């Protein structure tokens, strides 16, 4: 039995190329490319992206009338996001959230939404600077614990259970030594990670932003390449690894055997977060903060192209390197973190943990479960 969610006035639906204000924040305009709605429908896809700057989860889909829907909810310091059918994991300031689709087959939320994600669990980790999140073959949550420079899983008693650390990290300490930030899952296991440097001292990576970024094979502890600049978001793609060479503004392809790097596409902003779907990369770009671009090749590349940095989500054709569709944010929100493709979902919405709607949104199976 389901009590249907009530419409959320803080979750605007925006027509293509029409602005939509951000909820409970100074104004942010969201615009989309002319073909974005058609691209989502053709791929039967929706997506989730996060802004840690404003602590928001955005769900993007297409309404029955063909307009693009932006549903947004507040999750403090929203970071890594990972989608499994009917389930979304979200890393936040001091918790990892699990959101579940409350709809039964054939149901719609508010007459338009074919998925309604409700927060059902928040595992408290403390502020360990959770970055990317995934699940292994056993369904365990695996996440990048950036503050302690390790991969970790959840624990019933402790804040986390470490499961792997880079070979150059001598001690698990709350020092963000190398800025471990990205994780590629492959066949149900973490396979590759990215870090900004091989530093083994307190925030040592900050002096190594322009060079020395690493892609590491988790299975062997081998450093595949150390020729990157502020890398993020590795993803296994066929026989190669895709990653974001963020300090250069490039989506890259890396040969895992040789470490050879090939540029795929330049993106006009600081890259964080990538999801692959049907030969396309969905990536987030952000505007600079506190001199983020200073000293990076990205700064010179933007000047050379006579360009201003974007904040948004780009859809990149991996075969051609062309940016084929986009979402752009202008105004208060200038930084995004992660993005996740949601295949098979047309128009999703969520209910926030601190909203009036969550108090009255109740679902249960009316069949009485047997005792014992």
C-alpha positions in Angstrom: 0.0 0.0 0.0 1.3 3.4 -0.9 0.4 6.9 0.2 1.2 8.9 -3.0 3.7 11.8 -2.6 2.4 15.3 -2.8 3.9 17.7 -5.3 7.0 19.3 -4.1 7.0 23.1 -4.7 10.8 23.1 -4.4 11.1 20.8 -7.4 10.5 22.8 -10.6 10.0 21.3 -14.0 11.8 23.2 -16.7 11.1 23.3 -20.4 14.0 22.9 -22.7 16.1 26.2 -22.8 13.8 27.7 -20.0 15.2 28.7 -16.7 14.3 27.1 -13.4 15.2 28.5 -10.0 17.1 26.4 -7.4 15.2 25.6 -4.2 15.8 27.6 -1.0 18.9 29.3 -2.5 19.6 32.5 -4.4 18.5 32.1 -8.0 20.2 29.6 -10.3 19.0 29.3 -13.9 19.0 25.8 -15.4 19.0 25.6 -19.2 19.3 22.6 -21.5 20.4 22.1 -25.1 17.6 22.0 -27.7 17.9 18.2 -28.3 18.5 17.2 -24.7 14.9 16.0 -24.0 14.9 14.0 -27.2 18.3 12.5 -26.4 17.0 11.3 -23.0 13.9 9.8 -24.5 15.8 8.1 -27.3 18.1 6.5 -24.8 15.2 5.9 -22.3 17.4 7.5 -19.7 17.2 9.9 -16.7 20.1 11.0 -14.6 21.1 12.2 -11.1 23.7 14.8 -10.3 24.9 16.5 -7.1 26.1 19.8 -5.9 28.1 19.7 -2.7 28.4 23.5 -2.8 24.6 23.8 -2.1 24.0 20.3 -0.7 21.5 19.2 -3.4 20.6 16.1 -5.3 19.1 16.8 -8.8 17.0 14.2 -10.7 16.5 14.9 -14.4 14.0 13.3 -16.7 11.3 14.1 -19.3 7.7 14.9 -18.5 4.8 13.4 -20.6 4.5 16.8 -22.4 8.2 16.6 -23.5 9.6 19.2 -21.1 12.7 18.5 -19.0 12.0 17.9 -15.3 14.4 19.0 -12.6 13.6 17.6 -9.2 15.9 18.7 -6.4 16.2 17.9 -2.7 18.6 18.9 0.0 21.2 16.5 1.3 24.0 18.3 3.1 27.3 18.3 1.1 25.8 15.9 -1.5 28.8 14.1 -3.2 29.1 10.7 -4.8 26.0 9.1 -6.3 25.5 5.5 -7.6 22.4 4.0 -9.2 21.2 0.4 -9.2 17.8 -0.5 -10.5 15.3 1.0 -8.1 18.0 2.2 -5.7 20.2 5.2 -5.3 23.2 5.6 -3.0 24.3 9.1 -2.1 27.4 10.2 -0.1 26.9 13.3 2.1 28.6 15.2 4.9 28.6 12.5 7.5 26.3 9.9 6.2 25.7 7.6 3.2 22.1 7.6 2.2 20.2 4.7 0.6 17.1 5.9 -1.4 14.5 3.3 -2.6 11.8 3.5 -5.3 8.5 3.4 -3.4 6.4 2.8 -6.5 4.8 -0.6 -7.3 4.8 -1.7 -11.0 2.4 0.4 -13.0 2.2 3.2 -10.4 3.0 6.8 -11.0 3.9 9.5 -8.5 2.0 12.7 -8.9 0.6 11.4 -12.2 3.9 12.0 -14.0 6.9 10.3 -12.2 7.7 6.7 -12.9 10.2 6.6 -10.0 9.8 8.1 -6.6 13.0 7.7 -4.5 12.6 7.8 -0.7 15.4 7.9 1.8 15.1 4.6 3.7 18.5 4.5 5.4 21.3 6.8 6.4 24.5 5.1 7.6 26.5 7.5 9.8 30.2 7.5 8.9 31.2 10.8 10.4 32.9 13.5 8.3 35.3 11.3 6.4 34.9 13.2 3.1 33.1 10.5 1.2 33.8 11.0 -2.5 32.6 8.3 -5.0 30.3 5.4 -4.0 29.5 2.0 -5.5 28.4 -1.5 -4.6 30.2 -4.8 -5.0 28.9 -8.1 -6.1 27.6 -8.9 -2.7 25.7 -5.7 -2.5 28.1 -4.1 0.0 28.6 -0.3 -0.2 32.1 0.6 -1.2 33.2 4.2 -1.0 36.2 6.4 -1.4 37.2 7.6 2.1 39.2 10.6 1.1 40.1 11.9 4.6 41.6 8.6 5.5 43.2 7.9 2.1 41.5 4.5 1.6 38.6 2.5 0.2 36.1 1.5 2.8 32.8 -0.2 3.4 30.1 0.4 6.0 30.3 -1.3 9.4 27.5 -1.9 12.0 29.6 -0.6 14.9 32.4 1.5 13.5 32.3 4.6 11.3 33.8 2.5 8.5 35.9 -0.6 7.7 38.9 0.0 5.5 39.4 -2.5 2.7 42.3 -1.1 0.7 44.8 1.7 0.8 47.4 2.9 -1.8 50.8 1.2 -1.3 52.5 4.6 -0.7 50.2 5.5 2.3 52.0 4.4 5.4 49.1 5.1 7.9 45.4 5.6 7.9 45.1 9.1 9.4 42.5 11.9 8.9 44.9 13.9 6.9 43.7 13.6 3.2 47.3 12.9 2.3 47.0 12.1 -1.5 43.4 13.1 -2.2 42.1 9.7 -3.2 38.9 10.6 -5.0 37.7 8.2 -7.7 36.8 4.6 -8.0 36.1 2.3 -10.9 34.1 -0.8 -10.2 34.5 -3.8 -12.6 32.7 -7.2 -12.3 31.5 -6.4 -8.9 34.8 -5.3 -7.4 36.8 -2.0 -7.1 39.4 -2.2 -9.8 41.0 1.3 -10.3 41.3 4.4 -8.2 42.5 7.9 -8.9 44.5 10.2 -6.5 46.0 13.7 -7.0 49.5 12.6 -5.9 51.5 10.0 -4.1 51.9 12.2 -1.1 52.1 10.6 2.3 51.9 13.7 4.5 49.0 16.0 5.7 47.3 17.4 2.5 50.5 17.0 0.6 48.6 16.7 -2.6 47.9 20.4 -2.7 51.4 21.1 -3.8 51.2 18.5 -6.6 48.0 19.5 -8.3 49.5 20.3 -11.7 51.3 16.9 -12.2 51.9 13.5 -10.6 48.3 12.4 -10.5 47.9 8.7 -10.4 45.7 5.9 -11.7 46.2 2.8 -9.6 45.2 -0.9 -10.2 43.6 -1.9 -6.9 44.1 -5.7 -7.6 47.9 -5.4 -8.0 48.7 -2.0 -6.3 50.4 -1.1 -9.6 50.5 2.5 -10.6 49.2 2.5 -14.1 50.3 6.0 -14.8 51.5 9.0 -12.7 51.3 11.5 -15.6 47.9 13.0 -14.8 46.8 16.3 -13.3 44.1 16.2 -10.6 42.5 13.0 -12.0 39.0 12.0 -11.1 36.3 9.3 -11.8 38.0 6.3 -13.5 35.6 4.0 -15.4 36.3 0.7 -17.0 35.2 0.9 -20.6 35.9 -2.2 -22.8 39.6 -2.9 -22.6 40.5 0.6 -21.5 40.0 2.9 -18.5 38.3 6.3 -19.0 39.1 9.0 -16.6 38.9 12.7 -16.1 42.3 14.5 -16.3 40.7 17.4 -14.6 43.7 19.7 -14.3 43.9 19.6 -18.1 40.1 19.7 -18.7 40.2 16.4 -20.7 38.3 13.2 -20.7 41.0 10.6 -21.4 41.4 7.0 -22.3 44.2 5.0 -20.6 45.7 1.7 -21.7 45.8 -0.2 -18.4 48.8 -2.3 -19.7 51.0 0.5 -20.7 49.6 3.6 -19.1 49.4 5.4 -22.4 47.0 8.3 -22.4 44.8 9.5 -25.3 42.7 12.6 -25.1 39.0 12.2 -26.0 37.4 15.6 -25.4 38.2 19.0 -23.8 35.5 20.2 -21.5 35.1 23.9 -20.4 35.3 23.6 -16.7 36.7 21.6 -13.8 35.7 18.0 -14.3 34.4 15.8 -11.5 32.0 12.8 -11.9 31.4 10.7 -14.9 28.8 8.1 -16.0 28.9 6.0 -19.2 25.8 5.2 -21.2 25.4 3.9 -24.8 28.7 5.2 -26.1 28.4 8.5 -24.3 30.1 10.0 -21.2 28.0 12.2 -18.9 30.3 14.5 -17.0 29.9 17.4 -14.6 31.9 20.6 -15.0 32.4 23.4 -12.4 33.5 27.0 -12.3 36.8 27.8 -10.4 36.7 28.3 -6.6 39.5 30.0 -4.7 42.0 29.8 -7.6 41.1 26.2 -8.5 42.5 26.7 -12.0 45.6 28.6 -11.0 48.7 26.8 -12.1 46.8 24.2 -14.0 47.0 23.6 -17.8 43.2 24.0 -17.7 43.6 27.7 -17.0 45.8 28.2 -20.1 43.6 26.0 -22.2 40.5 28.2 -21.3 42.5 31.4 -22.2 43.7 29.9 -25.5 40.1 29.1 -26.4 38.9 32.5 -25.3 36.3 30.8 -23.2 34.5 31.2 -19.8 34.2 28.1 -17.6 30.8 26.3 -17.3 28.9 24.8 -14.5 26.8 21.9 -15.8 26.4 18.4 -17.1 27.9 17.6 -20.6 27.0 14.6 -22.8 30.0 13.6 -24.8 30.1 11.2 -27.7 33.1 9.0 -26.9 33.7 8.0 -30.6 33.9 11.6 -31.9 34.7 13.6 -28.7 31.9 16.0 -29.5 29.7 17.5 -26.8 26.3 16.6 -28.2 23.9 17.8 -25.4 24.2 19.7 -22.2 22.7 21.2 -19.0 24.0 24.6 -17.9 23.6 26.2 -14.5 24.0 30.0 -14.2 23.8 31.9 -10.9 24.4 30.9 -7.4 25.3 27.2 -8.0 28.8 27.1 -9.6 30.1 23.7 -8.5 28.9 20.2 -9.1 30.4 16.8 -8.1 29.0 13.6 -9.4 26.5 12.3 -12.0 24.8 8.9 -12.5 22.9 7.5 -15.4 19.6 5.9 -14.6 18.7 3.6 -17.5 15.0 2.6 -18.0 13.7 5.5 -15.9 11.8 8.3 -17.8 11.0 10.9 -15.1 12.2 10.4 -11.5 11.6 12.4 -8.4 12.8 12.1 -4.8 11.5 13.1 -1.4 14.0 15.0 0.9 14.8 13.8 4.4 13.8 17.0 6.0 10.6 17.8 4.1 6.9 17.8 5.2 6.2 15.3 2.4 8.3 12.6 4.0 6.2 12.6 7.1 3.1 11.6 5.2 4.6 9.4 2.5 4.1 5.9 3.9 4.3 2.6 2.1 3.8 -1.0 3.3 2.8 -4.4 2.1 -0.7 -5.1 3.5 -0.1 -8.8 3.7 0.5 -9.8 7.3 3.9 -11.3 7.8 4.0 -14.5 9.9 5.5 -14.4 13.4 8.8 -16.2 14.0 
